[in-house]
Amino acid sequence: MPTGTVNLHRVLRAKPEKIYRAFLDAEALARWLPPNGFTCKVDHLDAKVGGSFRMAFRNFTTGNGHSFGGRYLELAPNERIRYTDQFDDAKLPGEMVTTVTLRAVVCGTELKVVQEGIPEQIPVEFCYLGWQESLDHLARLVEPEIPD
């Protein structure tokens, strides 16, 4: 069964530590990960190698949603995150693997995201567009430096 891959690249005006934390904090994920028009509920997140997560996206217009979960394969603090994703819907089979790479640069952090194994039922362009929207949300969360 053919599957798709998306590759994304951004430079964010934030330290790698802050971006790394945004990928592993349930409240932060629920805020930035859902693409435009969706909400997110994180049911479980155990951010350690071998740990798992479960969450669901809901289309705010229709109320329909999809749930998914996965496990953490690699966590190199402030540098790299690898995890799996698998939809609960049998019509979206297979396991995706997402690799997030962070590298400190002079103006913040270079962020690379590679998601492999996207089910053939999901047009890669939709997935790419969704990730672009999510990364815009991520930037709005991590770039501001707000003192207490």
C-alpha positions in Angstrom: 0.0 0.0 0.0 1.6 3.3 -1.1 2.0 5.9 1.6 3.0 9.6 1.6 5.7 11.8 3.1 5.8 15.4 4.0 8.9 17.5 4.8 8.7 20.9 6.5 11.3 23.4 7.4 11.0 26.6 9.5 13.1 29.0 11.5 11.4 30.1 14.6 12.5 33.0 16.9 12.6 30.8 20.0 15.1 28.6 21.8 15.2 24.9 21.0 14.2 24.2 24.7 10.9 26.1 24.3 10.0 24.4 21.0 10.9 20.9 22.4 8.7 21.5 25.4 5.8 22.6 23.1 5.9 19.2 21.4 5.8 17.3 24.7 3.4 19.3 26.9 -0.3 18.2 26.6 -1.8 21.7 27.0 0.6 23.2 24.5 0.0 20.5 22.0 -3.8 21.0 22.3 -3.3 24.7 21.6 -1.0 24.6 18.6 -1.2 21.2 16.9 -4.7 21.2 15.4 -4.9 22.8 12.0 -7.3 25.7 11.3 -10.9 24.8 12.0 -10.1 21.9 14.4 -9.9 21.6 18.2 -7.8 19.0 20.0 -8.3 17.0 23.2 -5.2 15.2 24.6 -6.4 12.2 26.5 -3.0 10.9 27.6 0.6 11.9 27.1 3.6 10.1 28.7 6.6 11.9 27.2 9.4 9.3 27.5 11.0 6.8 25.2 8.5 4.0 25.0 5.8 6.2 26.4 2.5 6.8 24.6 0.0 9.4 23.8 -3.7 9.6 22.7 -5.6 12.5 21.4 -8.4 13.5 19.1 -9.0 16.3 16.6 -12.6 17.6 16.1 -13.8 19.5 13.1 -15.4 22.6 14.7 -17.8 23.1 11.8 -19.2 19.6 11.6 -18.5 18.2 15.0 -16.9 15.1 13.4 -13.5 14.0 14.5 -10.8 11.4 14.4 -8.7 10.0 17.2 -5.2 8.7 17.1 -2.3 7.7 19.3 1.3 6.6 19.2 4.5 6.1 21.1 7.7 7.9 21.5 10.7 6.2 19.8 13.4 8.8 20.5 13.7 11.9 22.7 17.0 13.8 22.5 16.2 16.8 24.7 16.1 20.1 22.7 17.4 18.3 19.5 15.2 15.5 18.2 11.8 13.8 18.7 10.6 10.7 16.9 7.2 9.2 17.4 4.6 7.0 15.8 1.0 7.9 14.9 -1.8 5.5 14.1 -5.5 6.5 13.5 -8.2 4.5 15.3 -10.2 4.5 12.1 -9.7 1.2 10.2 -10.2 3.2 6.9 -6.9 5.0 7.7 -4.5 2.0 8.1 -0.8 1.9 8.9 1.6 3.6 11.2 3.1 7.0 10.5 6.5 8.0 11.9 7.2 11.7 12.5 10.7 13.0 13.1 11.2 16.5 14.5 14.7 18.0 14.4 15.8 21.2 16.3 19.0 23.1 15.8 20.0 26.3 17.5 20.8 29.1 15.0 21.8 32.7 15.5 18.2 34.0 15.4 16.4 31.1 17.2 15.8 27.5 16.0 15.8 25.7 12.8 12.9 23.2 12.8 12.6 20.3 10.5 9.6 17.9 10.5 9.4 14.8 8.4 6.2 12.7 8.6 6.3 9.4 6.8 3.8 6.7 6.2 0.7 8.9 5.6 -2.2 6.7 4.6 -2.9 6.8 0.9 -6.5 7.9 1.7 -5.1 11.3 2.9 -3.9 13.5 0.1 -0.3 14.5 1.0 -1.1 18.1 0.0 -3.8 18.3 2.8 -1.4 16.9 5.3 1.3 19.4 4.2 -1.2 22.3 4.4 -2.4 21.2 7.9 1.2 21.0 9.1 1.9 24.5 7.8 -1.1 25.8 9.7 0.0 24.0 12.9 3.5 25.4 12.6 2.1 28.9 12.3 0.2 28.2 15.5 3.4 26.9 17.1 5.3 30.0 16.2 2.6 32.2 17.8 2.9 30.1 21.0 6.7 29.9 21.3 8.1 33.2 19.8 6.7 35.7 22.3 8.9 36.2 25.4 6.4 37.2 28.1 7.9 37.9 31.5 6.0 36.8 34.6 
